[in-house]
């Protein structure tokens, strides 16, 4: 097939690896002599920019404005592509490094080589490193930013799949014999034409842009794995074993170019597998060692320093099939996903018909987003302004007027290059995060459901054709919703699926008035889950786990709704601007346990309205307002008109260790309360919201905000702990006792009784400690006031003995009278 070939004389000799960087729109060529040359991609004849780098390179990898170069000496160098300056060696290994990639928006990197370890380096924390032991040597690493996932090729041919959403990569799967086995022997200069020609075998995997599919080079061709890590397709070209040197996917995912050892380049369609182009470079003087796409052109690195440019090999019809490729590597197609036979998300269209309450006219026109590009069929759902810091913020008019769709633990979008990400929801069970690209590129939005305890559930991933912006998650499944905020449609969308399978999933359309939209959705955490959906006009709908609507009521405009494990819901409503209320509803009989009680919330530009909202293990509602960052728990809520909020932890004070200078920028993101421990995500970079990667949760002990803490006076600190423990024991004892009398917790009575006994003991112990300290100080009136708080005869006996030791006889007599009155009271009872 006809094609045009140009030679870019980058270097007179040496191994030259080539890569295109869309961020700076330049062609990067690194040579084994230790020089990086940066060419203008559309005019490579112009004089390039040169940067000194490591010699005897084994790999190069770039992302945004950073470039990594690894070599056989075991060094890894970082280059700033904005300033074209080396930032020096960021990691040293005793054995050769074979590959490296930047991950997590360039905040961290991963590298590996001959020492059987995967190294993770945090560039934002002084290049601190950690490692994961591997069963074999690392030969290549491939990373997908959209899915936050790694494919690590090992020397025995296995490929290990790691999630990089957390601080420590988590092994998801091992694909056995997915690539050719390869053992590196080069320790210094690499000679691909002679001593090290066995190393010139493709083992680097390629991700399709949205992370839905993984392509691996095998001895027979190219294999395609789906995100269930099953072999989807295999494309064979009749080549000899281990004949593939390199392969790359075009930026739109439509075509795959394969470079073979016989000097042939094969281009095939990634969907059908049909060969669309095939050309021979047999008369070349160079041994080609790597391959790179740029639009409809190919660049080949070689062992002679020269880069070969191939163009005009695609006819006009084929160019059209490539789609609109832009300089950022984006396109308006997602090939394998858009041609899948299955409906997106595995959604079951056979929902129940309860048209009196729900809009169920589900014609194809009502669901235009099935098997179509999300950018071409969905309305824009939120108007945002992109700030200079790359974050997306909500407009002021929305904050002051509209209620915004809200899910517990959700965050705004953060942007890196052409990718935006956010957490749709987050709690102690797990988190749901969404990735989308610029709408001009038309790439599909995708959702990943992740868990903190992966021994119970496995992470899963799917394309989002609905543009979901609401979410709820429990132990059994995930609930997603499209709010219809700032849209002209007359309905919102709801979708539920089990964590185990999408076979029993269902979707629903929620009817909406003009200007109405969904504001919050939730699902109870029990076997017979109840789905709850609230709107901006106060419509509250209830569904069973199969999607059948079972009730509807009208309340005040809904800010947030969360559901417990005993079929009760906690509802936050807005009465007026900056005036909020809460209600508690029993989902068995739909009776209000509490109704429109005033809630201490206040809008604050510096923080979200609600930072955390959840139930503890005994279904007591808990709240962390954004304006004061203090954890509160609702006490006596089972008694009508008697509920009260008890502040039990100043989160900001606790996480900064009482405003310690070295921790002043630390923040926490609350997830849940278990016993006396707040489960939360710690951020050390002054970030209001958790980012990527996500740190593992930590626990903070609750501490009642009673006194000002002066860390310079240890004795005062100890004394104040007794006072705080007394108030904590009293408050939490009341809350625990309420749980003991709740019929829904009969099976936990022994556990609750033990907890109540602990608080009772802490109550008496704290008062006795305070009593002894005040006696020591000679403050007898205060000592007597403390004694009057004691409700236990044993505690009063102990207080009397303390008086005798200090020879406070009058005080001992008074305490004796307190004992007598306590005994008399018991007789009456």
Secondary structure, 3 states (H helix, E strand, C coil): CCCEEEEECCCCCECEEEEEECCCCEEEEEECCCEEEEEECCCCCCCCEEEECCCCEEEEEEECCEEEEEECCCEEEEEECCCCEEEEEEEECCCCEEEEEEECCCCEEEEEECCCEEEEEECCCCCEEEEEECCCCEEEEEEECCCCEEEEEECCCCEEEEECCECCCEEEEEECCCCCCCCCCCCCCCCCCCCCHHHCCCCCCEECCCCCCEEEECCCEEEEECCCCCEEEEEECCCCCCCEEEEEECCCCCEEEEEECCCEEEEEECCCCCEEEEEECCCCCCCEEEEEEECCEEEEEECECCEEEEECCCCHHHHHHHCCCCCCCCCCCCHHHHCCCCCHHHCCCCCCCCCCCCCCCCCCCCCCCCCCCHHHHCCCCCCEEECCCCEEEECHHHHHCCCCCCCCCCCCCEEECCEEEEEEEECCCEEEEEEEECCCCCCCEEEEEEECCCCCCCCEEEEECCCCCEEEECCCEEEEEECCCCCCCCEEEEEEEECCCCCCCEEEEEECCCCCCEEEEEECCCCCCCEEEEECCCEEEEECCCCCEEEEEECCCEEEEEECCCCEEEEEEEEECCEEEEEEEECCCCCEEEEEEEECCCCECCECCEEEEEECCCCCEEEEECCCCEEEEEECCCCCCCCEEEEEEEHHHHHCCCCCHHHCCCEEEEEEEECCEEEEEEECCCCCCCCCCECCCEEEECECCCCCCCCCCHHHHHHHHHHHHHHHHHHHHHHHHHHHCCHHHHHHHHHHHHHHHHHHHHHHHHHHHHHHHHHHHCCHHHHHHHHCCCCCHHHHHHHHHHHHHHCCHHHHHHHHHHHHHHHHHHHHC
